[in-house]
Amino acid sequence: MKKVLLIGVVIALATTMVGLGVHAQFQDTEAASTTWKAGKLDLKVNGGDRPIDIIIEKCLKPGDEGPCFGYTYCLTNEGCVSGELDLTDIVVTEDENCLIEPEAEAGDTTPDAGELGEHIKIRLTLKSSLWGSPKLIYEGLLKDIQPHYDVDEMLPQHDYDFIIEGWWWPQSSTDSQAMTDVVKLSMKFQLQQLPD
């Protein structure tokens, strides 16, 4: 009986060993992952991210005007998302810079408020790389410019537009009130993604 039991165990062991040897299989495993990366709007003004200061002239007089093609701000969307361009936070800051005798004789009674913004006219236009003719944003006295303009033009990814700023000082009977005055125009260019 022992012999029969021993033969049974040997046969069971042999069958198991043969089964393991025959049961070999090929195996290959691959992995997959999903990554989401947010796009960006990256507006550059004249190639950078810093504010641009343009000092027009230091000795303006009635009859002066800016260069023929104006001062140009090149706005570039270096991002991968298209956006709509707007002008925001437009501020005109006047400085009397001292009230001198000819100003007072011309009727200037405001020693703390400049009048140059009442004399300088400005024209802001948008020239896109996508169409030929410029789009007028604002033309008029500097003092009357609004704080915000919806330009309502797309600035596609990796494309550029130009904001052109022209100015002139038409002669008037109150020009002497603006002697020695200083006026500053500040504005921000905003690029915003449109909702789908």
Salt bridges, closest charged atoms under 4 A:
ASP42 OD2 - LYS40 NZ 3.89
ASP42 OD2 - LYS44 NZ 3.52
ASP49 OD2 - LYS44 NZ 2.83
ASP64 OD1 - LYS61 NZ 3.02
ASP89 OD2 - LYS188 NZ 3.49
GLU139 OE1 - ARG123 NE 3.09
ASP144 OD1 - LYS143 NZ 3.06
ASP150 OD1 - HIS148 NE2 2.76
GLU153 OE2 - LYS135 NZ 3.19
ASP175 OD1 - HIS119 ND1 3.17
